[in-house]
Amino acid sequence: MMKLRKKKIKYAEFPDNPDLEKNIEQKALIDWSQDPSLHMHNAEVKKVLNNAINELSETYRPVFVLRDIEQLSIKETAKILDITEENVKIRLRRARMFLRERLSNYFSERNTSL
């Protein structure tokens, strides 16, 4: 039986650049949590997300809420809703696709207006 040798990993070396290191350190120390525009943006995104979740049909909303918000397992979700595990997976995928479409529309409109 032949043994395979592990390939040696080659790392690229970067030249020392004190300006680059200083710039990285400065960026690492910036506290973005105090930026009021981020809080406003997060509140707006939450509102848009909640509206999109409310637009989900009664078939998909409970599955999405139980799986992605309440973080229950597929098995637990299936038991609570009295459906098969396969049906949970299908409904969850459809719910996520619906939300992806709604949110991508929102973000594409937002990016074009900036």
C-alpha positions, 0 to 999 in steps of 0.5 A: 500500500502506497502512502500519500505525502501531504503537500507542503503549504507555501505562504506568501510573504508580504514586505514590512510596511509600517503604514499598512500596520498602523492603518490596520490598527486604527481600523480595528480600534474604531467603535462602530456600535455608537454610529446612530446611522447604523442604528437607524439602518438596523431599525429600518432593516428589521421593519422591512424584514418583519413586513416580509415575514408577515407577507409569508403565507400561513403555510410558510410563516409558522415553519420559518418562525419555528426554524429560523427565529425560534431555532427549533429542529426539523423534527420538533417543527414537524411534530408541532405543525403535524407535518412530515420532516420533508414537508418542513424542509420544502416549506422552509426553503420556499419561505427563505426564497420568498424572503430573499426575493423581497429583501433583495428587492429592498436592498437593490432599491436602496443601493440605487438611491444612494 
